[in-house]
């Protein structure tokens, strides 16, 4: 009875991790083997672990990642030019904390988006915030925010997020989109990190700006704010989708 009352009180105080650990402790009869300090320490550790896990889950949910990907599951054997020695340091997230950037370039299906999401998932697990946007979706959200009066709030959220992923960079931008993208990049300079995935190599980015009379100024700013402070990963070779389809056909 005393155990149930204690558990109920812990749950009522929203100490769910501690409540679960206390129940387990009583079931395994280990409570008598621990000193008071040891028991309290164990319960506090369990509560801390529980809350940390909930916080991580919340960051991952808010990131709206397109892929459920883990850096531990990276396929290093696929012949796509992914160098393990140069990519593994990115998995520490130190580059995000230093407000650096990452450009992932390669053909469709090579795994750019998956790798970006895996790094974002690791960032969320390390206590950092992230947000994933496909480029068309980003500008659609900005247009809606401008219409309903939430534009400034959205821009503040973009500025405060530790890591932004801009997926599938390569569409031609209109005048408003050029201004919006430049403002995002300017506001985040020295405040946050960016991952850009694209099928286009960097030297062809001028082509997607859209207005040749102002393209150089905007691209030069992007180069200054993103590219010159970016790690670059260029992927080549057969697509991951082709490998997956081949494996499925073999299994069938």
C-alpha positions in Angstrom: 0.0 0.0 0.0 2.8 2.4 0.9 4.5 1.7 -2.4 1.3 2.5 -4.3 0.8 5.8 -2.4 4.4 6.8 -3.0 4.1 6.0 -6.7 0.8 8.0 -7.0 2.4 11.0 -5.3 5.4 10.9 -7.6 3.2 10.7 -10.6 1.0 13.5 -9.3 4.1 15.7 -9.1 5.0 14.6 -12.7 8.1 12.7 -11.5 7.3 9.9 -13.9 10.8 8.6 -14.4 11.3 8.5 -10.6 8.0 6.7 -10.1 8.8 4.0 -12.6 12.2 3.5 -11.1 10.8 3.3 -7.6 8.3 0.6 -8.7 11.0 -1.4 -10.3 13.2 -1.0 -7.2 10.5 -2.4 -5.0 9.7 -5.3 -7.4 13.3 -6.4 -7.5 13.8 -6.2 -3.8 17.0 -4.2 -4.3 15.9 -1.3 -2.0 17.2 -3.1 1.1 20.6 -3.4 -0.5 21.0 0.3 -1.1 21.9 3.1 1.3 19.6 6.0 1.5 22.1 8.1 -0.5 22.4 5.4 -3.2 18.6 5.0 -3.5 18.0 8.7 -3.8 20.8 9.0 -6.3 19.4 6.2 -8.4 15.9 7.7 -8.4 17.2 11.1 -9.4 19.3 9.7 -12.2 16.3 7.9 -13.6 14.2 11.0 -13.5 16.9 13.0 -15.2 17.3 10.3 -17.9 13.5 10.2 -18.4 13.3 14.0 -18.8 16.3 14.2 -21.1 14.7 11.5 -23.3 11.4 13.4 -23.4 13.2 16.7 -24.3 15.1 14.9 -27.1 11.9 13.4 -28.4 10.4 16.9 -28.4 13.3 18.4 -30.3 13.1 15.6 -32.9 9.4 16.0 -33.3 9.7 19.8 -33.8 12.5 19.3 -36.3 10.0 17.7 -38.7 12.7 15.6 -40.3 11.8 13.9 -43.6 13.7 10.7 -42.8 14.0 8.6 -39.7 17.8 8.3 -39.9 20.6 7.6 -37.5 24.3 8.2 -38.0 24.9 4.8 -36.6 23.1 3.3 -39.6 25.2 5.1 -42.3 26.2 2.7 -45.1 29.9 3.3 -45.6 30.3 0.5 -48.1 28.1 2.0 -50.8 30.4 3.4 -53.6 29.1 7.0 -53.5 32.3 8.9 -52.4 31.3 9.3 -48.8 34.7 9.5 -47.0 34.4 8.1 -43.4 37.4 9.9 -42.1 36.1 13.3 -43.1 32.4 12.7 -42.4 32.7 11.2 -38.9 33.9 14.5 -37.4 30.6 16.0 -38.5 28.8 13.5 -36.3 30.1 15.3 -33.2 28.0 18.4 -34.0 30.9 20.7 -33.1 30.6 22.3 -36.4 27.0 23.2 -35.6 28.1 24.8 -32.3 30.7 26.8 -34.2 27.9 28.0 -36.6 29.5 26.4 -39.6 27.6 24.9 -42.5 27.4 21.8 -44.6 26.7 21.4 -48.3 25.7 18.0 -49.6 25.8 17.7 -53.4 25.0 14.7 -55.6 22.5 13.1 -57.9 19.0 12.2 -56.8 18.7 9.1 -54.7 22.3 9.2 -53.5 21.3 9.8 -49.9 21.8 13.5 -49.3 18.5 14.0 -47.5 19.0 10.9 -45.4 22.5 12.0 -44.3 21.2 15.5 -43.5 18.4 14.1 -41.3 20.8 11.7 -39.6 23.0 14.6 -38.6 20.0 16.6 -37.4 18.8 13.7 -35.4 22.2 13.5 -33.7 22.1 17.3 -33.1 18.7 16.9 -31.4 20.1 14.1 -29.2 22.9 16.4 -28.2 20.6 19.1 -27.0 20.5 21.3 -30.1 17.5 22.4 -32.1 16.9 21.7 -35.8 14.3 22.2 -38.5 14.0 20.6 -41.9 12.6 22.4 -44.9 12.2 21.5 -48.5 13.0 24.6 -50.4 9.5 24.9 -52.1 7.8 24.3 -48.7 10.0 27.0 -47.0 8.9 29.7 -49.4 5.3 28.6 -49.2 5.4 28.9 -45.4 7.0 32.3 -45.6 4.2 33.5 -48.0 1.5 32.2 -45.7 3.2 33.8 -42.7 3.4 37.1 -44.5 -0.4 36.9 -45.3 -1.5 36.0 -41.7 0.8 38.4 -39.9 3.2 35.7 -38.4 6.1 36.4 -40.7 8.3 38.1 -38.0 7.6 35.3 -35.6 8.6 32.7 -38.1 11.8 34.6 -39.0 12.7 34.8 -35.3 12.2 31.0 -35.0 14.4 30.4 -38.0 17.1 32.6 -36.6 17.1 30.9 -33.1 17.1 27.4 -34.4 20.6 25.8 -34.1 20.5 23.9 -37.4 18.4 24.5 -40.5 18.2 22.1 -43.3 17.3 23.4 -46.7 16.6 20.4 -48.8 16.6 20.2 -52.6 18.2 23.6 -53.3 18.0 24.2 -57.1 14.7 25.8 -58.1 14.6 29.2 -59.8 13.7 31.9 -57.2 11.4 34.8 -57.8 12.2 38.3 -56.5 10.4 37.8 -53.1 12.0 34.4 -52.6 15.4 35.9 -53.3 14.8 38.6 -50.7 13.5 36.0 -48.1 16.4 33.7 -48.5 19.0 36.4 -48.3 17.3 37.7 -45.1 17.4 34.2 -43.5 21.0 33.8 -44.3 21.9 37.3 -43.1 20.0 36.9 -39.8 21.6 33.5 -39.1 25.2 34.6 -39.8 27.3 33.6 -36.7 24.2 32.5 -35.0 23.4 29.1 -36.4 24.4 26.4 -38.8 22.8 25.4 -42.2 22.8 22.2 -44.2 22.0 22.6 -47.9 21.3 19.6 -50.1 21.4 20.0 -53.9 21.8 18.2 -57.1 23.6 21.3 -58.5 27.3 21.9 -57.7 28.0 25.2 -56.1 29.5 26.7 -59.2 26.1 26.4 -60.9 24.1 28.1 -58.1 24.0 31.4 -60.1 21.7 29.6 -62.5 18.9 29.2 -59.9 18.7 32.8 -58.7 16.6 33.8 -61.7 17.4 37.5 -62.3 20.8 38.0 -64.0 20.8 41.7 -63.1 21.0 41.0 -59.3 22.2 37.3 -59.2 25.8 38.1 -58.7 25.2 40.3 -55.6 22.9 37.7 -53.9 25.1 34.7 -54.8 28.2 36.5 -53.6 26.4 37.1 -50.3 25.4 33.4 -50.1 29.0 32.4 -50.9 30.3 34.8 -48.2 27.8 33.7 -45.6 27.4 30.0 -46.3 29.8 28.4 -48.9 33.0 29.9 -47.6 32.2 28.6 -44.1 30.9 25.2 -45.2 32.1 21.7 -45.1 31.4 20.1 -48.5 30.5 16.6 -49.4 30.1 15.7 -53.0 28.4 12.3 -53.6 28.6 10.3 -56.8 28.0 6.9 -58.2 24.9 4.6 -58.3 21.9 5.7 -56.3 21.0 4.2 -52.9 17.5 3.5 -54.3 19.0 1.3 -57.1 20.9 -0.7 -54.4 17.7 -1.1 -52.3 15.7 -2.2 -55.3 18.3 -4.7 -56.3 18.5 -6.1 -52.8 14.7 -6.4 -52.7 14.6 -8.2 -56.0 17.2 -10.7 -54.8 15.2 -11.3 -51.6 12.1 -11.9 -53.7 
